[in-house]
Amino acid sequence: MYNKMAAKAEPIGPRNGHELAPLNTRADGSERPHGVTIVLQGSRNSLQRDAPDEDRAAWSGKLQFFLSIIGYSVGLGNIWRFPYLCQQNGGGAFLIPFLIMLVLEGIPLFLIEMAIGQKMRLGSLGVWNTIHPWLGGIGIASCVVTLFVALYYNVIITWVFFYLFNSIRLSADQLPWAHCPQDNGTAEAECSKASATVYYWYREALDAAPSIEEPGVPRWWIVLYLLLAWVIVFFIVMKGIQSSGKVVYFTSLFPYVVLTIFFVRGITLPGSADGVIHMYKPKLAKLLDPTVWLDAATQVFYSFGLAFGSLIAFGSYNTPNNNCVRDVLLVSVCNALTAIYASVVIFSILGFKAYTMVEKCVSKEIKVLALHHIGGFTLNSSQEFYEEHYPQLGANITTALNLTGCTMSKQLDEAAEGTGLAFIVFTQAILKLTPAPFWSIIFFLMLLSLGLGSQIGIMEGMLCTIFDIDFFKRFSKPTITGAVCTLCFFVGLIFTTGAGEYWLKMFDSFAGTIGLVVVALLEMVSVIYIYGHERFTNDIYEMTGYRPGWYWQITWRYIGPVIVSCILMSSLIFMLLNPPMYGAWNAEEGRVEKTPYPPWVLFIAVAMILAGILPIPVVLLLRRFQCLALDVDIHQGSIRRIETTVSTKEMMSDQDVLSPESVPPSQLLPDAARFTIGDFDGVDSSDERPTRLPTSIVRRPKK
C-alpha cells in the first residue's frame, strides 16, 4: 500500500531538482514515526512565523538590542577611517556623497538584513536556505568571510591592550613612546631617523620584520595579549546574547563618553579650530572625481557591517512585531552622526598637534636662518616675523639650507588613517596633553570598547550560522564558542610574528572585501527578486504596520544593486590595475617602504577570496543535481514539519501546529490536495494539475 501511495505522490508539483525526500526513513535505514500530514490551506504571501521559537534567544529589552546594533555598526572605522576620507576627498564636500550613499545604499540593505532575520527568526544560513535551498551557499560564504575578519580584528584589540597597559604611568615623560632609547647604538639611530612614536610602534610593539617573507618567531608579548583578547571575547559571547547583551551597555556607551571628554578638551586647545576647518573646508571640485563617490559608497557599506550575517542574527532575536524600520533609521542616523562627531574630535586634537609641531619647526628654521645671517633673522625672531619674511626667501636659499617651510596645512595633510592614526599620530598628540597618561588610558579604553563591540557582532553572526547547522546542535553553545575561539587563536599566531601587521593588511585588503560585496549583492537579489519584493513588502507591513513605499522599492530593486555592483567591479579593476603592495619597515632608513607582495602571498590572498565566494556556486550545483539533498523544496513554499529532525521544532509557529478538527471546514481543501509525509498519502496520479506545496501542517494520529 505504501509503495502504491508513494507512486501516486510522484507528480505533485513540477520537478526542479528538490523534490520531497522520503521522510519516513532515516539515513541509517530505520523508520521514523509515521504521521506527518501536510494540508494545503491555500496560499500565503510570506513565510509565516507568527510565534517566537521557544528555544531561540531573545533580547531582554529594546535598549539592549539597540545598544548591540550601535556597538556593532559604530566601530573603529568611524574613528580612524572616516576622518581620513573627509580630509582626502574634499573635506566637507565629502559629506554630500557620503549622505547620498547612506540613503541609496546603506539604509535599504540594512533594512533587508534586519527585516528578513526578524521575519524568519533564523541565522544567515537558515534564512537563505528557507528562501531557496540553492541559496544556502550565501550563508556559508558569509560565515567564511566573517571568520577571516574575526581573525585579524581581534589582533587590533591585542595591540590596543598592549598600548593600554603601557599607558599606566605617572607622567608624560614616563610613557614609553615619549622618548627615543638612550643606548647610543642602532636603536637610537633608528629612532632618530623616524620619531619616538613611530619607533615604539614598529620596534617595541610589533618588532617588525624587514619583509613578509622573514616573519621570525611569534613575539611572546603579543601572543599573551592575543590570548587575553580571545579569552575575553569567549566569555562575552559564549552564551550568545544572554552573555554579550550585558556587555554592550559598556562597549556602546563608553566611547561616546570618551569622545565627549576629548571634544571638551580639544576645542579649548590652540590650533583645534584650524584642524576642524582644514578637514571640513569644502572642496566642491572633488565631487567630479568618481573615486570620491566610490570611497563614500565603500565607507557606508563597511561602516554598517553589512553582509557579515550579524544583522540578520540580531534581527532574528527580535519579537515578530518589532518595528525594524524605525530601528534601521535610528541606527543609520546615529552611525552617520557618530562618524561626523568623531571626525571633529579627532581633528581638533590633530590640529593641536599640528600647532605644536609648527612651533617646533619654526624655532628650528629660525635658528638655521639666524646662524647664516639671512633675511634679518635673529635667534629672538618671533613666529609672526618668520611667517611674514619666509615667503620672501628665494628657492635657492631654502634648498641649500634644507628648509621645508612650516605651515599648519602641511602638518595636517600628513594625517594618517587606520593603525597609523591610532598608534602613531594620536599617541604623539596625546603627549602634548596634561596629564598624558590619563588621556592615553581613556583613548585606548575607547578603542577597546569600539573593537569589542564590533567583534561581538562579528562573532555573533558567525556563531549564529554555526548553531543553525543540525550537526552542531548536539553541542552546547559554550563548547562551540570555545572551539571557534581556540581555532582563531592558533590561526591568529601568524599575526604575532614580525610580519604580523603585513599579514593583517593583506587580510583586510583581500579577505574582507570582495567576498562581502558579492554576498551583499546576492542578498539583495535573493530577497527582492527570488523571495519577491511584494512578499517582502507585505512581511514588513505585517510586522510593523508600515508599508514600504516608492523610495524603498526603487532602492531595493534598482539603485542598491547597481551601487553594490559598481563597488564590486571597481574593487576588482583596482586590484588588477594596481599591483597589491604593503608597507614594510626599513630599520636602516627609519621609514616605511612600499613593497610588492611575493607571488605565494598573492596566491593565499586569491585563495581567501575564492573561499569566501565558491560556497555560493558549489552549494547551488550540489543541490541542483541532488548531491546535497534537503527534505523539502522550500522554493515552492514554506513547509512546517513535525518529528523529522532535531531542528524542526524551532521552525514551527503556533499557527502551524493544528489538528484536523481545529481547521474550519471552509479552509480545508479537497482530499486530493491533502497528503501525508511518512505514509505518502497523496493525490491521484491522474490529476495533472500542479499543486502548490503546503504552508501549514497538521499531525496525523499514529496507526
Phi, psi and omega in degrees: 000317182294321179295321179295315181293325178296323179293323178292332184283351187301315187278015181293110175075164179289146178275131179220019176102355180222058180288168178294124176278151178299119183266357181268003180233129177279171179297330182274003178097344179285157183272144172277163172299133180286160167113035172258107185255134176254128178247128176278113185255015186096167187276147169236149188276359181207165174289125190265122176220071188282339181242138181294149178293139183296322187267356184275139180295157179216153178294143179284345179186167181296322181296320180297317178297313183297317180292326177295317179294317179297314180299326180284312187279330177268104186230203183296332180298329177293334183269314188245003177247310184299314178302321179296317179296320177300315183295320186275339188243042172100013177060232181298335179296335180294337179295334180295302178296329180297312181291324178296315179292329176299317183285321187271335185240305189295306184296315180299315180290327176302314180293324179301312183292316182294314186289320182290326175293318180293322182293314186267344179053047178224163174283185185301313182296315181296323180298310185286329173296324182288320178297316174193131182303330180292343184267006182301334180296337178297316179295320179293316179299317178300320180294321180294313179297319179298323177298315179300316182293319179299326180302309186270339180294325179288340176291324176298318176299324177300313180295324178297318176301318181300312181289325181298312181290330178278356177274350182282087180223174182265336183210168180297323181295337181273349176296132189295342179260012182280330185222157173284152178295146182254073179240001179054032181231208183293327180297315180295320179295318179296319182291320182294331178283336179256252172196168183297318182289321178294316180299317183296321181294308186279330184259312184278315183283308185265333191049058191298139176279160180292337179200169180290342180274354179234067187288330185076191181275160175301138178281122190300325182290326177288324177301316181295317179291327176294319176299317178300316181298316182288326176297316179296316178299319179300311183293334179284318188255003190296333179247023181072215184287347176295328178261316183288333182297336180276334182284332186295339177298328177274309186295335181270324186268326185300319178304325179290326176296314181294316179301320179293320177298315179294324180296312180299319180287321186294318184289347178268358184269148176294137180090349183296319179297321178298321180295315181293317179297320180299321182285317188262359177297116188289136173240088189296336179298334181295338182292344177280352180272119182299330182295333177295317179291324177294318177299321179295315180296318180294318180297319178297317182300311185280333181291334178275346183069040182285152173075002177281344187089352183290318181294325176296316179297314180298319179294328182291342179273358179278160173287152184299336182261017178292140180277084184290333179296314178297320179299316182297316181294318180295314181294321180296315178296318180297319179298312181296315180294325178296318179299316180292316180298315179297324179297318178298316181296312183299314185280343171291320177290319179293329175296319176296318178297318178297322179300315180292324179291323178294318177302315180294319180293318180297316179300319181293316184284329174298319180297317179296315181293324179293319180294334179261005176053053182246134172065021179074014180285140174233170180295341181260008181297142182274169178293325178296319178298319179298313182296332181278321188260340182298318180299341181277350180286144180286156180296328180294326180288312181296325179290317181296323181268003179058044178264139183253344185084142185240107179225153179297317183298322179295318179294319182287333178293342181272008179300143184254178175232168174062219183298329179298322179290316186285314190261352180239297187293311184288325177296327176292321178292324181297329180300336182273351180269155181234128353278130186300317180301323179298312181295325178293317181297312183289330178295313181284335171294322177296314178298322179297316179295318178297316181295316180293321179300316178289321180295324176300314179296319179299312180294322181297319178297318180290314183291326178298321177295317180296318182293339179279352178275128187304321184302323185274354181291343180284347180257154178284159180300315178301325180295311179296316180298317178297319179296317180295314181295322178296315178300314181297323180297312183291321175294324182290353178298339177297334180277354180264358177279179178296340179261018185301315180293326179295319178292322180298316180294326178293316176299316182295326183281331187243310188294322186255024183243283187301315182300317181296319181293320178297315179299316180298317180297316180290331175298314180296315181297318183295314184287316188278325186252337179260305174295322176106126182293328178292317178296318180295320177299317178295323177300313181296322179295319180294325183279324190244341186082003179248128179260115180304133184263207188295326180301312181293319183296317182292316181290323178293314191274331187233298190293313182302306178301324179294316181296314180296323177296321178295320177298316181297311182295317181294324178296317179295316180296319180298319180294325181284322183277334182243106180305128183300136180224161177226161181267106179266140182278120176262103185293326182292322180269344182069037181206169180267135179242135176291126184228134179289146176292140174293157184303322183292331176288319177297326177297317177296320180298315179296322179298321178293319178299314180295324179297331178273355182242319187301328178305333182293304178289329181296312179296319179302313182291319181298320181278331177296321181258017172060027172283335178232091190271152172247163178290331189224162175258096184284348179298326183278338181167171181275126182251124177260123186241153177233141175057047174243304177228170182297327190272351189287336178301323182289344181268000184269138169257160184301326183289341181279340183267091185236153171259158180302327183287335184277351180272123179302143181304326182294337182266348180281139177270169178301161182301334181294340181259018181236134177211166184242127171277126183118306174264344179057043168287132184210189180284160177291142184294343179284347179279108186269358183290132175294134182250129178293135179297155191287155174237008176208152187228146169237155179268129178266133180301145178292148178279000000 
